[in-house]
Amino acid sequence: MTTQETPHATQAVLYVCAARAGAVTVSVTRAREEGRAFAKQNAMRIVREINDAFGDPEPRQRPGWVEVREMARRGEIDVVIVRWPNALSPVVELQYPEVDQLGAHGVQIRYAWEPLAALAGAAPETTRLWPLARKMTQPGALRS
């Protein structure tokens, strides 16, 4: 199903934090492709793609994430699309303050990776299910 972009489409940032500085890896490419497809399927307009080098677990130490926070504060976005929770931080305790900060400005975090896209899309409060989502993204978590 394709959607038409409308002037009132949900404004989204595609945030990618998946590689070392300057590297374009398969994970970066996949995160971008999945994020763009997710936005299209959900009638969202990506107003900016922001990339950070993976490494520092503290999101507020990354220039791209600081920019995301500022865009939320200024009311420029409705949604931040990430592939999965670890794009924000591999440390769960560092994810919650960021979710809360964005939520205070009416901004949701949505997951582009299919198993999590369905989970987070159910209701805004399901963003708080990140510990479950984190377990799902651990190596071997989806094995039978």
Secondary structure, DSSP 4 states (H G I P E B T S, - for coil): ------TTPEEEEEEEEEESTT---HHHHHHHHHHHHHHHHTTEEEEEEEEEES--S-GGGSHHHHHHHHHHHTT--SEEEESSGGGT-SSHHHHHHHHHHHHHTT-EEEE-SHHHHHHHTS-GGGGGGHHHHHHHTSTTTT--
